[in-house]
């Protein structure tokens, strides 16, 4: 670097031998000379090799995926693979519907949830009539566009919702009380357990998952 006051044509002072040796071989810590990649970076680049450019079209991307995927399966092998996958899914669903804990959804796992399901399935609930009654009211409203018919039905729907809400509260309190008796150390939230019982009771019995394990009227 030129010192202040010197002309530009004056040659810069020469670096000493130590500076020159460091510039050629790097410092004592192994830093590469200026303008060259560090040894680790260059070695990693040699190991990886050149990076293929991104595919420009969908067909090129599909071809590349097939090359990476390996040998192409025959039609019979794909059919056998599909049948095996379908049979495995059917087996898992059947075990889930049967109530095996390992195949249940997280919301259905545990002895507390199983006992709550049995309590709901062993009794008749007004919540189970909500879907059929609501669907019937909607169909009647659409089929008979008469004010004389639609006006009473418009009041019937809020009444139905209130009745179902009351029945859901009663069912939730009943399930929580029975669960506390059976499992004194239960840490399940009362509101969550009551909502779980009410949502199961609002479904038609044949549509409940897991499948009911007790009959109506059974002592649970």
N, C-alpha and C positions, 0 to 999 in steps of 0.2 A: 504494500500500500504506500502511495506517495505521501511524503510529509507535506504539511502546509507550507506554502511559500516556494516549493520546488516547481520547476517547470515539468510539463508533461513528457518532454523528450528525455528527461533524466531517467536512467534505468532504475527499477525498484531494487532495493537491497536484496541480496540473495539469502535464502533461508539457510539455516545451519544444517549440519548433517543429520542432527536428530530429527528435525522437522521433515526433511526429505525422506528419511527412512520410514517415518511414521506414515507419510502420504503414500508410499509404495506398498508397505506391508500392513498398514493399519496399526492401531494402538495396541497396548499390551493386553487389552481385554478381548481382542479378536474381532474388532470392528473392521469390516471390509473397506477398501479404498473408496473414495468418493466416486459416485456414479455407477458403482457395482452393487448388485443385491447382496444381502447378508448370506452367509453360507447356509443357514437353515432354510431361508426362503427359496434359494436356488435348488437345494436338494429336494424340497417338497415339490417344486415344480417339475423336476425330473422324474420323481416317483409318479406323480399324477399323469403326466403326459399332456399332450395338447387337448384343450377343451373343445368339444364339438360345437359348432354354431347352433343357435336355436332354430327349430323348424319354422319354415316360412308358411306352410300350408297345413291344413288338418290331415290330409292324406299322408304327408311326410311324417307328422307326429304319430299317426296310427302305425305306419310302417316301422318307425323306430321303437314303438312300444312292443310290437310283435317280435322284433329282433332281440330286444332285451328279455322278453318273456320266455324265450327258449322255443322248444319244438311245438309246432302247431298240433293241437289235438284233432283227432279224426271225428267224424260225425257220431260214430258209435261211442267213442270215449266221452264226448260232450254230453250225449244223452245219458250215459251211465253216471257221469258226474252230477248232472242235474237231478236225476232220480235219487242219488245218494243224499244230496243236499236237501231235497224235498222231504225225504224220509226222516232225516235228522231233525229238520224243523218241526215236522209233525210229532215226532217223539218228544221233543222238548216242550211243545205246546200241550201235549196230553199230560205230561208230568206236571206242568204248571197248573192246568185245569184240575188235576187231581189233588193239588195242594201241597206238593213236595216243596219243602222250604228252600232247597238249593236252586229251584227254577222259578221262584216267585219274583215279582217285582219288589223293589225295596219297600214300597208302601205296604205290602202284604206280608212281609216277613215277620217272624217272631211268634211266640205263643200267645202274646196279648192280642195281636191282630187276628189270629186264628180263633181265639175264644170270642172276640167281638163278632166275627163273621158267623160263628155258630149261633150266637144269641139272636142275631138279626134273622138268620135263616130258619130258626125254630119257631117264629111267631108270625102272625099276619099283621101287616103294617098298612096304614092308609097311604103312606108314601109310595107303595107299590102300585097304587091306582092312579097316581098323578099323570104319568105318561099316557095311558089309554084315555083318561077323561079329557086331558088337554087336547089330544089329537082329535077326539070326537067333537069337542067344541069348535075347533078350527074347521073341521070338515063341514059341520052344520052351518057355520058362518059363511063359508064359501058357497055352499050349495043353495042356501036360501038367502038371497040378498034382500030380505025384507026388513024394514026398520022394526016391525012388530016382533021379529024373531031376534034380530041382532042386538036390540037394546037390552033385553034380559040377559043375553049371553055376555055382553060387555060388563055387566055387574057380576056374573057368575065366575069369571076368571079371577078377579081379585079375591073373591071369597074363597075360591079353591086354593089360591096361593097362601092365604092366611091359615086355612085349615091344615095344609101340608106343613107349614112352618111350625105350627103348634105341635103337630104329631112328631116332627123331627126333633124338637126340643125335648119332648117327653121321652122319645127313644134314646136320645143322647144321654140324658140323665140316668135312664135305666141301665144302659150299657156301662156307663162309668161306675155306677154303684156296684154292679155285679163284678166288674173287673177289679175294683178295689177290694172286694171280698175274696176273690180268688187269688189275686196277686197283690198282697199288701205292700210289697216293695216296688211296685210299679212306678216308673218315672214318666210314663206317657202323659202328655198334656191332655187335660179333660176336653178342651175345645177341639183339638185335633182328632181325638178318638170319637167324639160325638159326631163330628163332621164326616168321619170315615164311615161310621155306622149309618148315618142318614143317607149318604150318597149310595151306599150299597142297597139300602132298603128302597130307594127310589127307582132302582132298575128292576126290570122284569126278572122273575126267578130264573128262567132258562137262559137269560143273557148275562148272568152274573159270573164274574171270573175272579178267583177260582170257583169251580163248580161247588154248589152247596153240598156239604158233607153230612147234614142232618135233615130230617124231615120236619114238616110243620107239626108242632105239638110235642116234639121230643123234649125230654128233660135234659138240659145242658148244665 
